[in-house]
Amino acid sequence: MGFTLIIDNYDSFTWNVYADVATLGGNPLVRRNDKITIEEIEAMYTAGDLDRIIISPGPGHPRTDSGISRDVITWGLGRLPLLGVCMGLECLVDVLGGEIAYAGEIKHGKTSLVQHDALGIFHDLPPLLSSTRYHSLSASLMTLPKTLAVTATTQESGVIMAVRHRTACAEAVQYHPESCMSEGGRGLMANFLKMKGGSWEENKWCGVTSEATANGAHTAGTSASAAGAGAGASAAASLPTILERIHKQRLVDVEASSSTLASTQANLTTSIALHVAPLQIPLLARINSTPHTAIMAEIKRASPSKGDIAPLASAPAQALKYALAGASVISVLTEPKWFKGSLNDMLAVRQALDSVPNRPAVLRKDFILSTYQIDEARLYGADTVLLIVAMLEPTLLRELYNYSLSLGMEPLVEVNNPDELALALDIGAKVVGVNNRNLHDFNVDMETTSRVNAALKGRDVVLCALSGISSPADVEGYVKEGVRAVLVGEALMRAEDAGAFLRSLIGLPPPPPPQTSKPLAKICGIRTLADAQLAIDAGADLLGMILVPGTKRHVELSVAREISAVVRAARAKAAHAQRVPSAVPTTPEPWFASHARRLQSRKKPLLVGVFKDQPLESILEAVDEIGLDLVQLHGDEPQDWAKWIPVPVIKVFRVSDDGSVRGGDITRPGLNQYILLDAGNGGEGVSFPWEHARRIIDAGEVGTGGGRFKLPVLLAGGLGPENVAKAVEQAGAVLGVDVSTGVEGESGKDAEKVKGFVSGAKA
């Protein structure tokens, strides 16, 4: 009898392997991984003294810590039976070109249920084995060599636990069958010791055939002995694919969520009926209105194939980058286990996008298998959902598609081949996404979209290419074939500048710097028709009336109407050529920048009504009675009053000498359109250090990190013709300046001071 050579990778578990082999009569011979040579092994084999080889467990990485183990595998493949244990599996995968990386979980002395294909070393073993694990590394499914098939995985997480060479008699396990806590370990070793020669053709007794291995890549599914059955009985022992494991987990997740009192189906239905869900936009129209190739920009922290991608990413911050770069759709992964997403991510994204003009549509990217999940999607801000044909029976696919339509959401229907395309077209899908990644094994084939597009034969649907897109060349190729939209995830998440990379994908140049305009001049405290006329004659852009009873500059309603008529008449007389056209921006703008541009372009002068801590109803009545163009809230009014006021709102924020700001969330978008910085209570001629204004302006709009989009503000407090130019210089790119006390005369506004202020502001 020849030896069973055990290559010891300096691990205490090697003793257990030795003990099992010895007990089973396998004639073990142990050699450390640096104490034997290939020449010595060759000599043993030639002399007939070597029957099989085992590569033992060991610490570290196979490329740096396994000594001669990898060379032994290379030499032994196809000559004699090989078995790798833990480090041995990693050596086998690495030698053949696979990647060994973080397994996604650390297991030291822990047990997991392992499911297997009942062939080879698993012949005649129970279908589920409680197995001991000591590892943090594992084979990567995406890089698994085609010469290897996955033969076992953990039941709960799908981590690869065993592989088999397709033709050579070589197998390996990631767990420790030699441990006393592992079920079926001796049976596994006994099976290995029965193997002869270097190929499966010589070991047909264990069920491995060329057909079995050909079908075994990631989804081994051949007949084998079934536990509990009589001798000779067989059953299919199919390992679940990645998609099947996710599908199973999502069923569990939906059951758990719908069983929670706060999120029962009844509660979701009630919330939707109460219009709690954010407003939606139509997916199809949003894509079709995009003047260039539509980008579906994805927020993805991790994936089953790549592991962590950007685990610490902020979903709303990433969404704003995408939106301001020109994305048409924001795809949000909401699956928590493999993709590390959540419904809260999607809601935060939707809320962040609420203040972006012509915002992107929000896609819930998940494994939708029930109408409950579609209700969740709508309630958490989705405009559309993904329906994956590969995981849905045709009847259920149609049901989910129609239910989504009933909530106003046109789904993105995902296919991977022409047969799935036929099913999508049969239900009436108008937006079809072709996933270049096969969800059963996560392999990417960039030709998939092209093949499906050819099968489309000109049908009137929006075709989208999904997955694997990472360069402008990828996009350009698809666009030439008629693809209307592309989904990009990992490449965007890894990009140093996501916005610039997104634009480069579709051939858009870097966005131009924002146009700079002269500051607007606002003359406040207008009390008479004469005041209004001299401000108009001086070229003031905004005229402010104090409509606060009991204040020294309060304007009565009748006078306010007359002033309003003067302002409207002046605006009507303004030549059409004087109006600054509102140029369509080449890139989306954030909230305040968009409104600032609009205000700069409006025909002027405009009339502003100033209020301070008055009832909302009084403000609304004054807007109607007087015909105000804007409202200025100069007290401690709630910021969200702006939602109820039918004209744009200027909200005051008080800046102290130390730079602190009070009055609300100064950079919060979606409410007041304009920001006024002032000191004290206003109208007192008191200023604050203007460098604080520069700091606020330069910090930029929320989510933009400054850069292109400074925060546009109106500057007030202690200004006059003598210092307005200096204030503008020190504060920076202000939207406008506001004065009242600084241009007062003996009885009303002083014409020269007003002229001096306006010219100084625009110098």
PyMOL commands that set and color helices and strands:
alter all, ss='L'
color gray80, all
select helices_A, chain A and resi 13-23+38-46+62-65+69-76+87-95+120-122+141-143+185-194+200-202+204-206+210-214+242-259+261-263+265-273+283-288+315-325+343-353+371-379+389-391+394-406+418-426+448-456+472-480+490-494+498-505+529-537+557-573+576-578+591-601+616-627+639-643+690-699+724-731+741-743+751-761
alter helices_A, ss='H'
color red, helices_A
select strands_A, chain A and resi 3-8+28-32+50-55+82-85+100-116+128-139+148-154+160-165+170-173+223-225+234-236+294-299+302-303+307-308+329-333+361-365+384-388+412-415+431-435+462-466+485-488+520-523+542-546+606-611+630-633+649-655+661-662+674-678+714-715+736-739+744-745+748-749
alter strands_A, ss='S'
color yellow, strands_A
deselect
rebuild
show_as cartoon
